[in-house]
Amino acid sequence: MMRTRAIITIILLYPMLLMAGFVPQHVAEQVARNFFLSINQNTEPELQIVDNKSYHGYLPVDLKGSDVPPYYVFDMISSKGFIIISADDCVVPVLGYSLTSNYSGSDLPPALTKWLDDLSVQVNYAINLGEAPAEEIVRLWERYLSEGNKNGHKSEVDPLLTTTWNQSPYYNDLCPGGSVSGCVATAMTQIMKFWNYPAQGSGFHSYNHDNYGTLSANFGATEYNWSQMPNNVTGPNNAVATLTYHVGVSVEMNYSPQSSGAYVISTHSPVEHCAEYALENYFNYDESTLQGVARENYTTDQWLTMIKGELNAGRPVLYAGFGSGGGHAFVCDGYDNFNYLHMNWGWGGYYDGYFPVDALDPSGTGTGGGNGGYNSGHQAVIGIQPPGGGGGGGTANLDMRLYDYVTFSSNPISYGEGFSIHTDIANYGQDEFFGDYCVAAFDEDGIFVEIVDIKEGWNLAGGNHYTNGITFSTDGLLSLLPGNYYMGIFYKHENDNWVLVNDGNYTNLVTLSVQYSNDIELYSDISVDGGTTITQYDGVSATVSLGNYGSWDFYGVFDISLYNMDGTLAETIATTESLSLSAGYFNTYTFSLPSVTSTPGTYLMAVLLQESGGSWELAGSTYYTNPIKVVIKEAEIPGDTYEDNDTQENAYLFSPSFSGNNAQVTTPGATSHNGSDADFYKIYLAPGYDYTITCRAHDSYNSGNGQQYSNDVLWTYTTGDEWSEVFDDICSEQIILQNGGTFYFLVAPYFEGETGTYLMDIQITREVTGITEAVIPEVIVHPNPASSIIYLSAENAVQYSKFEIMDLTGKTIPVLQTNPFETGIDINKLSPGMYILKIETDKGFFTTKFLKQ
């Protein structure tokens, strides 16, 4: 009754609203016009409609069979700005707006795409629910249908960020293989630029990427040049590119040229290295305030209060939203007087604007928060600030500098030879240092190799140095294979991470050369067919010339093998038969392996020799490099047996087999085979029964069956009315499907860009429906087999609705729709094989198979 009275009131006052619920385009435009007038009374807005689509993402919208869109988008013609208006009065009228950007409808930021999809789901949900809207929603429609309204949206906290950074170009110049920087890295770097902190990172980290090998960053040896980072990058900028790449390594970014993904908060990450962890451990943000939070644990009111509290304190929020197609990260940096949050999407400033967290309950009393509903798995990292709340500095006032040259007992050294390093360190700060020192070795690409030596439990008062300096030593490191290495002196205060000692008047990160000579020396470079990037499971062939520089003929074998970065054997490519190489001569050898099985990563390819009766030795590297680095990249994940199922129309069909009244459907071998893969499945359940369905995903984050999977996924389902909220692994509720029907479910990577395996597990129970149903007559297909036309007949008269033909994978085959009971079905264009025919009549569904000859 409340809904009816409100709509009648609006119609009496404003006759342009002609029907309950649905909002025509001209009414939506009036709302948009009045909205902008409420902000600026002196300017009549010129508007044009630019978008009235339903969904930009994976999910089709179903507004009870109509073609009505869930919203309209109007763009300002002569100035910056756009507004999104709901196409139904069951939710708030304004679904988002911007005063700084126009809306072209193309090249939407993925994060905004998912946000709009979520709003579309909320609109659809409210329409199908059919309940009266909240009183505040009614008042909002009344307000914006009134031309005299002066109570417009006003900023409470203006956008804190001044940057309008993007994922490419220039930002990603140091990312591997032309990969985009990733939304998580873009959001993190914009917040870090807001604080211009840290001046220098902490520690170092390396990880193996499946396609690009070992990626590494030495945070503690890097000073971030904030003054050289502009608000918008229009050309090559090494300062921004370095920061962007370092942040990517800190979260173990899954790079690709199309999309790059990483995790945000620790409690919802299957790996340690997420944004929350990296900000605290590598970039020294205040651990006493920094915290990852998930909206599922809060009501909408609590969530908004927490986010607004951060913004009131002047702290931008790292925000993540998860829709049907995966997750995206961005920055929330302001809000207005109607609790609309300002989002910087990390898309070069395009589409930045204000958006509601909840279109169903703007007052924030619970819907969409911890009590259920559509919260899209919102996450946030809050409390992001430097220690003490300001830019620069740490908890201790330390200024650790070299106070002497870094010298080696011997340089160059022979492979495996022991050596020592001497220097002195002074504390130019006010506080006393308590902690450890170390020497760390990095290769020429900056990749961390090994800690050479650690000195634990040292102290140094401010204004002092060590009288006798510090000496580090080792008996020899087999991991330091022939080549050049940077040796860095680091300090670690109490429980902090490693930080490079400042140069002072000297030089840290000095070069140590490791050499190895042998009578048998490389006489050429090691040449790898196809280059030094090898695809896992492909063959590899390497050619090298070896020369005998000794006085005696060589008798024995040669070998090329792959070694891990710590020097341990990974895989042998080939070993020659026994042979000889005369003194003063050289020869060329080729080594081949049909299939490389080592896991993706960076390896050392080394040439070895074994003289008859002797031990294995490295071939000499006096003139050419031995070993060399190679990268084994992951083989492209093939599409699984359920493909092509990337749309609802092509959903893979399961026909469960019941044992009594129980059945199980699983997806063995299912993969997200590329970063944008969306997998649709459907289960047809015959009428005559009521079904109870329970679902869960087994994945890398949460596997409940003892098996290991390599991808973290989200999923959602529909029984025909609207799509559910998005679930992370387990759905605790039971899904009821009365009198049968089709159950669809969609699986997508947790973060767009992730790939790998997962398993969906669907448990189904049934009981005979309590609804009295008409008996479905048997439908006969003839002829069967057939070559051109099939006809249908039934024992009793039925009223035909529609039919569908599918192949045995569940893919729908387009066929001209006719009445098969009258004219038959033309199957001339079908390839020979078995097909499934599903017919809908007034008596129910009937499914059968036929053979096309």
Secondary structure in CASP SS format (residue, H / E / C, confidence):
PFRMAT SS
TARGET T0000
AUTHOR 0000-0000-0000
METHOD secondary structure of the structure
MODEL  1
M C 1.00
M H 1.00
R H 1.00
T H 1.00
R H 1.00
A H 1.00
I H 1.00
I H 1.00
T H 1.00
I H 1.00
I H 1.00
L H 1.00
L H 1.00
Y C 1.00
P C 1.00
M C 1.00
L C 1.00
L C 1.00
M C 1.00
A C 1.00
G C 1.00
F E 1.00
V C 1.00
P C 1.00
Q H 1.00
H H 1.00
V H 1.00
A H 1.00
E H 1.00
Q H 1.00
V H 1.00
A H 1.00
R H 1.00
N H 1.00
F H 1.00
F H 1.00
L H 1.00
S H 1.00
I H 1.00
N C 1.00
Q C 1.00
N C 1.00
T C 1.00
E C 1.00
P C 1.00
E C 1.00
L E 1.00
Q E 1.00
I E 1.00
V E 1.00
D E 1.00
N C 1.00
K C 1.00
S C 1.00
Y C 1.00
H C 1.00
G C 1.00
Y C 1.00
L C 1.00
P C 1.00
V C 1.00
D C 1.00
L E 1.00
K C 1.00
G C 1.00
S E 1.00
D C 1.00
V C 1.00
P C 1.00
P C 1.00
Y E 1.00
Y E 1.00
V E 1.00
F E 1.00
D E 1.00
M E 1.00
I C 1.00
S C 1.00
S C 1.00
K C 1.00
G C 1.00
F E 1.00
I E 1.00
I E 1.00
I E 1.00
S E 1.00
A C 1.00
D E 1.00
D C 1.00
C C 1.00
V C 1.00
V C 1.00
P C 1.00
V E 1.00
L E 1.00
G E 1.00
Y E 1.00
S E 1.00
L C 1.00
T C 1.00
S C 1.00
N C 1.00
Y C 1.00
S C 1.00
G C 1.00
S C 1.00
D C 1.00
L C 1.00
P C 1.00
P H 1.00
A H 1.00
L H 1.00
T H 1.00
K H 1.00
W H 1.00
L H 1.00
D H 1.00
D H 1.00
L H 1.00
S H 1.00
V H 1.00
Q H 1.00
V H 1.00
N H 1.00
Y H 1.00
A H 1.00
I H 1.00
N H 1.00
L H 1.00
G C 1.00
E C 1.00
A C 1.00
P C 1.00
A C 1.00
E H 1.00
E H 1.00
I H 1.00
V H 1.00
R H 1.00
L H 1.00
W H 1.00
E H 1.00
R H 1.00
Y H 1.00
L C 1.00
S C 1.00
E C 1.00
G C 1.00
N C 1.00
K C 1.00
N C 1.00
G C 1.00
H C 1.00
K C 1.00
S E 1.00
E E 1.00
V E 1.00
D C 1.00
P C 1.00
L C 1.00
L C 1.00
T C 1.00
T C 1.00
T C 1.00
W C 1.00
N C 1.00
Q C 1.00
S C 1.00
P C 1.00
Y C 1.00
Y C 1.00
N C 1.00
D C 1.00
L C 1.00
C C 1.00
P H 1.00
G H 1.00
G H 1.00
S C 1.00
V C 1.00
S C 1.00
G C 1.00
C H 1.00
V H 1.00
A H 1.00
T H 1.00
A H 1.00
M H 1.00
T H 1.00
Q H 1.00
I H 1.00
M H 1.00
K H 1.00
F H 1.00
W H 1.00
N C 1.00
Y C 1.00
P C 1.00
A C 1.00
Q E 1.00
G C 1.00
S C 1.00
G C 1.00
F C 1.00
H E 1.00
S E 1.00
Y E 1.00
N E 1.00
H E 1.00
D C 1.00
N C 1.00
Y C 1.00
G E 1.00
T E 1.00
L E 1.00
S E 1.00
A E 1.00
N C 1.00
F H 1.00
G H 1.00
A H 1.00
T C 1.00
E E 1.00
Y C 1.00
N C 1.00
W H 1.00
S H 1.00
Q H 1.00
M C 1.00
P C 1.00
N C 1.00
N C 1.00
V C 1.00
T C 1.00
G C 1.00
P C 1.00
N C 1.00
N H 1.00
A H 1.00
V H 1.00
A H 1.00
T H 1.00
L H 1.00
T H 1.00
Y H 1.00
H H 1.00
V H 1.00
G H 1.00
V H 1.00
S H 1.00
V C 1.00
E C 1.00
M C 1.00
N E 1.00
Y C 1.00
S C 1.00
P C 1.00
Q C 1.00
S C 1.00
S C 1.00
G E 1.00
A C 1.00
Y C 1.00
V C 1.00
I C 1.00
S H 1.00
T H 1.00
H H 1.00
S C 1.00
P C 1.00
V C 1.00
E C 1.00
H C 1.00
C C 1.00
A H 1.00
E H 1.00
Y H 1.00
A H 1.00
L H 1.00
E H 1.00
N H 1.00
Y C 1.00
F C 1.00
N C 1.00
Y C 1.00
D C 1.00
E C 1.00
S C 1.00
T C 1.00
L C 1.00
Q E 1.00
G E 1.00
V E 1.00
A E 1.00
R H 1.00
E H 1.00
N H 1.00
Y C 1.00
T C 1.00
T H 1.00
D H 1.00
Q H 1.00
W H 1.00
L H 1.00
T H 1.00
M H 1.00
I H 1.00
K H 1.00
G H 1.00
E H 1.00
L H 1.00
N H 1.00
A C 1.00
G C 1.00
R C 1.00
P C 1.00
V E 1.00
L E 1.00
Y E 1.00
A E 1.00
G E 1.00
F E 1.00
G E 1.00
S C 1.00
G C 1.00
G E 1.00
G E 1.00
H E 1.00
A E 1.00
F E 1.00
V E 1.00
C E 1.00
D E 1.00
G E 1.00
Y E 1.00
D E 1.00
N C 1.00
F C 1.00
N C 1.00
Y C 1.00
L E 1.00
H E 1.00
M E 1.00
N E 1.00
W C 1.00
G C 1.00
W C 1.00
G C 1.00
G C 1.00
Y C 1.00
Y C 1.00
D C 1.00
G E 1.00
Y E 1.00
F E 1.00
P C 1.00
V C 1.00
D C 1.00
A C 1.00
L C 1.00
D C 1.00
P C 1.00
S C 1.00
G C 1.00
T C 1.00
G C 1.00
T C 1.00
G C 1.00
G C 1.00
G C 1.00
N C 1.00
G C 1.00
G C 1.00
Y C 1.00
N C 1.00
S C 1.00
G C 1.00
H C 1.00
Q E 1.00
A E 1.00
V E 1.00
I E 1.00
G C 1.00
I C 1.00
Q C 1.00
P C 1.00
P H 1.00
G H 1.00
G H 1.00
G C 1.00
G C 1.00
G C 1.00
G C 1.00
G C 1.00
T C 1.00
A C 1.00
N C 1.00
L C 1.00
D C 1.00
M E 1.00
R E 1.00
L E 1.00
Y C 1.00
D C 1.00
Y C 1.00
V C 1.00
T E 1.00
F E 1.00
S C 1.00
S C 1.00
N C 1.00
P C 1.00
I E 1.00
S E 1.00
Y C 1.00
G C 1.00
E C 1.00
G C 1.00
F E 1.00
S E 1.00
I E 1.00
H E 1.00
T E 1.00
D C 1.00
I E 1.00
A E 1.00
N E 1.00
Y C 1.00
G C 1.00
Q C 1.00
D C 1.00
E C 1.00
F E 1.00
F E 1.00
G E 1.00
D E 1.00
Y E 1.00
C E 1.00
V E 1.00
A E 1.00
A E 1.00
F E 1.00
D E 1.00
E C 1.00
D C 1.00
G C 1.00
I C 1.00
F E 1.00
V E 1.00
E E 1.00
I E 1.00
V E 1.00
D E 1.00
I E 1.00
K E 1.00
E E 1.00
G E 1.00
W E 1.00
N E 1.00
L E 1.00
A C 1.00
G C 1.00
G C 1.00
N E 1.00
H E 1.00
Y C 1.00
T C 1.00
N C 1.00
G C 1.00
I E 1.00
T E 1.00
F E 1.00
S E 1.00
T E 1.00
D C 1.00
G C 1.00
L C 1.00
L C 1.00
S C 1.00
L C 1.00
L C 1.00
P C 1.00
G E 1.00
N E 1.00
Y E 1.00
Y E 1.00
M E 1.00
G E 1.00
I E 1.00
F E 1.00
Y E 1.00
K E 1.00
H E 1.00
E C 1.00
N C 1.00
D C 1.00
N C 1.00
W C 1.00
V E 1.00
L E 1.00
V C 1.00
N E 1.00
D C 1.00
G C 1.00
N C 1.00
Y C 1.00
T C 1.00
N C 1.00
L C 1.00
V E 1.00
T E 1.00
L E 1.00
S E 1.00
V E 1.00
Q E 1.00
Y C 1.00
S C 1.00
N C 1.00
D C 1.00
I E 1.00
E E 1.00
L E 1.00
Y C 1.00
S C 1.00
D C 1.00
I C 1.00
S E 1.00
V E 1.00
D C 1.00
G C 1.00
G C 1.00
T C 1.00
T E 1.00
I E 1.00
T E 1.00
Q C 1.00
Y C 1.00
D C 1.00
G C 1.00
V E 1.00
S E 1.00
A E 1.00
T E 1.00
V E 1.00
S E 1.00
L E 1.00
G E 1.00
N E 1.00
Y C 1.00
G C 1.00
S C 1.00
W C 1.00
D C 1.00
F E 1.00
Y E 1.00
G E 1.00
V E 1.00
F E 1.00
D E 1.00
I E 1.00
S E 1.00
L E 1.00
Y E 1.00
N C 1.00
M C 1.00
D C 1.00
G C 1.00
T C 1.00
L E 1.00
A E 1.00
E E 1.00
T E 1.00
I E 1.00
A E 1.00
T E 1.00
T C 1.00
E C 1.00
S C 1.00
L E 1.00
S E 1.00
L E 1.00
S C 1.00
A C 1.00
G C 1.00
Y C 1.00
F E 1.00
N E 1.00
T E 1.00
Y E 1.00
T E 1.00
F E 1.00
S E 1.00
L E 1.00
P C 1.00
S C 1.00
V C 1.00
T C 1.00
S C 1.00
T C 1.00
P C 1.00
G E 1.00
T E 1.00
Y E 1.00
L E 1.00
M E 1.00
A E 1.00
V E 1.00
L E 1.00
L E 1.00
Q E 1.00
E E 1.00
S C 1.00
G C 1.00
G C 1.00
S C 1.00
W E 1.00
E E 1.00
L E 1.00
A C 1.00
G E 1.00
S C 1.00
T C 1.00
Y C 1.00
Y C 1.00
T C 1.00
N C 1.00
P C 1.00
I E 1.00
K E 1.00
V E 1.00
V E 1.00
I E 1.00
K E 1.00
E C 1.00
A C 1.00
E C 1.00
I C 1.00
P C 1.00
G C 1.00
D C 1.00
T C 1.00
Y C 1.00
E C 1.00
D C 1.00
N C 1.00
D C 1.00
T C 1.00
Q H 1.00
E H 1.00
N H 1.00
A C 1.00
Y E 1.00
L E 1.00
F E 1.00
S C 1.00
P C 1.00
S C 1.00
F C 1.00
S E 1.00
G C 1.00
N C 1.00
N E 1.00
A E 1.00
Q E 1.00
V E 1.00
T E 1.00
T C 1.00
P C 1.00
G C 1.00
A C 1.00
T E 1.00
S E 1.00
H C 1.00
N C 1.00
G C 1.00
S C 1.00
D C 1.00
A C 1.00
D E 1.00
F E 1.00
Y E 1.00
K E 1.00
I E 1.00
Y E 1.00
L E 1.00
A C 1.00
P C 1.00
G C 1.00
Y E 1.00
D E 1.00
Y E 1.00
T E 1.00
I E 1.00
T E 1.00
C E 1.00
R E 1.00
A E 1.00
H E 1.00
D C 1.00
S C 1.00
Y C 1.00
N C 1.00
S C 1.00
G C 1.00
N C 1.00
G C 1.00
Q C 1.00
Q C 1.00
Y C 1.00
S C 1.00
N C 1.00
D C 1.00
V E 1.00
L E 1.00
W E 1.00
T E 1.00
Y E 1.00
T E 1.00
T C 1.00
G C 1.00
D C 1.00
E C 1.00
W E 1.00
S C 1.00
E C 1.00
V C 1.00
F E 1.00
D C 1.00
D C 1.00
I E 1.00
C C 1.00
S C 1.00
E C 1.00
Q C 1.00
I E 1.00
I E 1.00
L E 1.00
Q C 1.00
N C 1.00
G C 1.00
G E 1.00
T E 1.00
F E 1.00
Y E 1.00
F E 1.00
L E 1.00
V E 1.00
A E 1.00
P E 1.00
Y C 1.00
F E 1.00
E C 1.00
G C 1.00
E C 1.00
T C 1.00
G E 1.00
T E 1.00
Y C 1.00
L E 1.00
M E 1.00
D E 1.00
I E 1.00
Q E 1.00
I E 1.00
T E 1.00
R E 1.00
E E 1.00
V E 1.00
T C 1.00
G C 1.00
I C 1.00
T C 1.00
E C 1.00
A C 1.00
V C 1.00
I C 1.00
P C 1.00
E C 1.00
V E 1.00
I E 1.00
V E 1.00
H E 1.00
P C 1.00
N C 1.00
P C 1.00
A E 1.00
S C 1.00
S C 1.00
I E 1.00
I E 1.00
Y E 1.00
L E 1.00
S E 1.00
A E 1.00
E C 1.00
N C 1.00
A C 1.00
V C 1.00
Q C 1.00
Y E 1.00
S E 1.00
K E 1.00
F E 1.00
E E 1.00
I E 1.00
M E 1.00
D C 1.00
L C 1.00
T C 1.00
G C 1.00
K C 1.00
T E 1.00
I E 1.00
P C 1.00
V C 1.00
L C 1.00
Q C 1.00
T C 1.00
N C 1.00
P C 1.00
F C 1.00
E C 1.00
T C 1.00
G C 1.00
I E 1.00
D E 1.00
I C 1.00
N C 1.00
K C 1.00
L C 1.00
S C 1.00
P C 1.00
G E 1.00
M E 1.00
Y E 1.00
I E 1.00
L E 1.00
K E 1.00
I E 1.00
E E 1.00
T E 1.00
D C 1.00
K C 1.00
G E 1.00
F E 1.00
F E 1.00
T E 1.00
T E 1.00
K E 1.00
F E 1.00
L E 1.00
K E 1.00
Q C 1.00
END
